[in-house]
Amino acid sequence: MAECASSKQENNIVKCGICLSAFTKPILLNCFHIFCTPCVTKLVEGKNGIICPLCKAVHALPDNGVDGLTTYPYVQEGAPPHANENILCQMCGNGKNAVSKCINCDNNMCLECNAYHLKHLTFKTHKIEKLKLIVPRLNYQK
């Protein structure tokens, strides 16, 4: 059966760009590429930064190392209902999780829309910020 290009891109988003397997605690780098925590940990052993294996962007590590990097708000099927409360892309309306926000447009963007926004000349001067995932705290009573 033939697949369209967008379905192939969607399939690649659920696999680590290093080990090519399903994500294990995915990490989002500032260049918006996503990798498994174990893969990133191996890449940075003995170093104070990371070079993205896909785009070669150089990223400094936070003081607490790989643990200080942004966790990607990736939701697996069968996850608890509260885990699916992610910020959605406001640019394409395809129901994809947003990873960044354009301050000028005041819109949240998925990976694909972010890439388009960075390349398009109209948006060249716009400021884009990576979204931070807010995880609700659960209160347990004894």
C-alpha positions in Angstrom: 0.0 0.0 0.0 1.3 3.4 -0.9 2.0 6.0 1.9 2.0 9.7 1.6 5.1 11.7 2.6 3.4 13.1 5.7 2.5 9.7 7.1 6.2 8.7 6.7 7.2 11.8 8.6 4.7 11.0 11.4 6.2 7.5 11.7 9.7 8.9 12.0 8.7 11.2 14.9 8.0 8.2 17.1 11.5 6.8 16.6 14.8 8.0 18.0 17.1 9.5 15.4 20.1 7.6 16.9 18.9 4.1 17.8 16.0 4.1 15.4 13.8 2.5 18.0 10.7 3.7 19.9 11.6 6.5 22.3 12.8 5.8 25.9 12.1 9.0 27.8 12.5 11.3 24.8 14.5 14.5 25.0 13.9 17.6 22.9 17.0 19.6 22.0 17.0 23.3 21.2 17.3 22.5 17.5 13.9 20.6 17.9 15.3 17.2 17.2 14.2 14.4 19.6 16.3 11.5 20.9 16.1 8.9 23.7 17.7 9.8 27.1 20.0 6.8 27.0 21.2 7.7 23.5 21.9 11.3 24.5 23.6 10.2 27.7 26.0 8.0 25.6 26.7 11.0 23.3 27.7 13.3 26.1 29.8 11.0 28.2 32.8 13.1 29.4 31.7 16.2 27.5 30.0 19.5 28.6 27.9 19.7 25.4 26.1 17.8 22.7 26.3 18.0 18.9 23.0 17.1 17.3 23.7 14.0 15.2 21.1 15.2 12.6 21.8 18.9 12.1 25.2 19.3 13.8 23.9 22.1 16.1 26.0 22.5 19.2 24.1 22.6 22.5 25.6 23.3 26.0 24.5 20.9 28.7 22.8 22.4 31.8 24.6 22.1 35.1 22.7 18.9 36.0 23.7 17.3 32.7 21.2 15.3 30.6 18.6 15.4 33.4 18.4 19.2 32.8 17.4 18.9 29.2 13.7 19.3 28.1 11.7 16.1 28.1 9.5 15.8 25.0 5.8 15.7 25.7 5.4 12.5 23.8 2.2 10.5 24.5 2.0 6.8 23.9 -1.2 5.0 23.2 -2.8 3.7 26.3 -1.3 6.4 28.5 -3.4 7.6 31.4 -6.0 10.3 30.4 -4.1 13.1 32.3 -1.0 12.4 30.3 -2.8 13.3 27.1 -3.3 16.9 28.1 -0.7 18.4 25.8 -0.5 21.7 24.0 -1.6 21.3 20.4 -0.3 23.0 17.3 -2.3 26.1 16.4 -0.8 26.5 13.0 -1.7 23.4 11.1 -4.7 22.2 13.1 -3.7 18.5 12.6 -3.9 17.7 16.4 -0.1 17.4 16.7 1.7 18.3 20.0 3.2 21.7 20.0 7.0 22.0 20.8 7.5 25.7 20.3 5.7 29.1 20.3 6.1 32.0 18.0 6.0 35.1 20.2 5.1 37.4 17.2 2.3 35.2 15.9 1.3 34.1 19.4 0.7 30.6 18.1 2.0 27.2 19.3 3.7 25.0 16.7 4.4 21.3 16.1 7.8 20.2 14.7 6.7 20.5 11.1 5.2 24.0 11.5 8.2 25.1 13.5 10.5 24.0 10.7 8.4 25.9 8.1 8.3 29.0 10.3 12.1 29.0 10.6 12.6 28.7 6.8 9.9 31.1 5.5 11.3 34.6 4.7 8.1 36.3 6.0 8.8 34.9 9.5 12.6 35.4 9.5 12.6 38.1 12.2 10.1 36.3 14.5 11.1 35.1 17.9 10.5 31.4 18.6 10.6 29.9 22.1 10.7 26.2 23.0 7.7 25.2 25.1 8.3 23.9 28.5 6.3 20.8 29.6 4.4 21.4 32.8 3.7 18.1 34.6 1.0 18.3 37.2 2.0 17.2 40.7 -0.1 14.5 42.3 -0.8 14.7 46.0 -0.9 11.4 47.7 -2.4 11.0 51.2 -1.2 8.4 53.6 
